[in-house]
Amino acid sequence: MTHESTPGRSTDKLREFAASRPLTLGVELELQLVNTHHYDMTPYAPDMLALLKNAKVPGSIVPEVTSSMIEISTGICEDAEDAYGQLAVTRDALVKAADRLNIALAGGGTHPFQQWHQQRIYDKPRFKELTALYGYLTKQFTVFGQHVHLGCP
C-alpha cells in the first residue's frame, strides 16, 4: 500500500497498489527540452505535446512540472527487450517532433547551467497545487530521472 500524496490533501488514507503480473516492468524517463543553439532549457513542452498528440507510441508522453520538461513512460513490459522496443518507438517520435521545433532532448541528473527562476510552471492543476504549496521550490524540481517499476502480485 502507499500513502495518498496529493499536496494539500489528507495523507492518512491508504490506497491499494494495483496488482501486477510478477516481474513485469515499466520505465519512466523525465527529459529536458533544450535549444539547439545555446543548449539552455526551453519552454517547448506544449508545442512538443501538440505535435505528438496523435503519435502512435506505446505508453505515454505527458507534461512535467515545468514547460521545459516532459515525461515518457512505457506500457507494461514483459522483459527488458520489450521495454527497449517501446522506448525506441517513443524516442523516434520524440526526435522527429523535436527536429520540427529545432530543439533537442536530454536526460539524466540536472541541467548544468539552467536558471531555475526562469522556468515556467506547466499549466496543469497538479503543478499549480505544487507551486501554491512549495513556491519557488517547484521551479527547482528541474531534475531528470529514470524510474523502473517492477510488477508484484
N, C-alpha and C positions, 0 to 999 in steps of 0.2 A: 504494500500500500504506500501511497505517497500523500504528503500534505497538500491541500489546496494552496496555491501560491500566487493567486491573483492579488496584486497590490491593492491595499485598502479594504480587503475583504477578510472575513474571519478565517483563521488557519486552524481552527480546532476540529474541522470536519476532515475525515479521511476518505479518499475515494479509492476504489479498486483499480489496480492495473488491469489493462485488457490482457486476456490470456493470449499466448502465442505458441506456435509450434516450437519445440526446443531447438535452440541453436540456429534459428533463422536470424537474419540480421538486417539492419537498415543503417544508412550513413547520412549524416547531415554535414554540410560544409557552409561556413559563413565566408562570403567573398567580398573583397574590396573592388570598387569601381574606380579606376584611375584614368586620368587624362593621359593620352599618349605623347604629349609634348613635354610636360613637366613632371608627370607621374605623381602628382598630388591627387588626393581623393576628389572625386567629382560627383555632384548630386544627380546622377542619371538613373537611379532606380526606377522612378516612374516611367521613364522612356524605355528602359530595358524590359520592364514588365509588360508595357503596352505592346512592344514588338513580339514578345514571347507568349502573349495571351492565348493564341491558338496553336502554339507549338505542341507537337505530339512527343512529349517526353514522359518517361516513367517517373513516378514520384511527383515532386512539386518544386516550383520556383516561386518564392514569396519575398516580400519586403523584410528588411531587418530594421533595427531601431533608428538608424539614420538613413537619409536618402542617398548615401554613398555606399550602401551595403545591400547585398541580397543574400538569401539563404536558399540552398538547394538541398533536396533530400531524395533518396531513392524510395522506391516502394519496398515491400517486404522481399528480401532476397534469400534464396536457398543456400548460397555459399558465396565466397569471395569473388569467384568468377562472375556470378550473376551481378553482384554489386558493381564490379568493374565495368561490365557491359552496360548497365543502366547509367552509371556516371559518364561513360564515354558518349552515349547518346545525348545526355544533357549538356555535357561540355561542348559538343559540336554545335548545338543550338545556341548556347551562350556566346560562343566565339563568333558565330555568324551575326548575331544581334549586336554584339559589341563592335564588330567591324563596321557595321552600318552607322553606328554612333561615334566612330573614331575614338573609342575608349578601350581599355584593356581590363582584364580581370586578374586579381591576385588574391592570395590567401595566406594563412599562417601568421600567427602572432599579432603584431600591431603594425601600423604603417609607420615608417621611420621618421617622417617629418610633418605629418598632418597636424593642423592646428585644431584641437578639439572644439574651441569656441566658435569656429566657422562651420561646424557640422549643423545640418538641418535635420530636425526630427521628422521621420516619415509620418505622413498624415494618416494615422490609424488610431482608433480609440485606445488600444492597449498601450501604444507608445506614448500617447498623451497622458494616460494614467501614470505611467512610469515617470514621465517628466514632472508631473504635478507632485509626485511622491518624492523623487530624488533630485529634482532640479538639474543643475549643470552636470551632475554626475552621469546623467543619462547620455549626454554627448560624449562622455569619456568612455562609454561602452564600446568604443570602436576597436574591438579585438575580434580576431578571426580564428575560429577553432574548427576542429573536426570532431564529430561525435559519432561513435559507433554503438548502436543499440543491439543487444542480443536478446533473442526471444527466450522466454521462460514459460513453462507450463503453468 
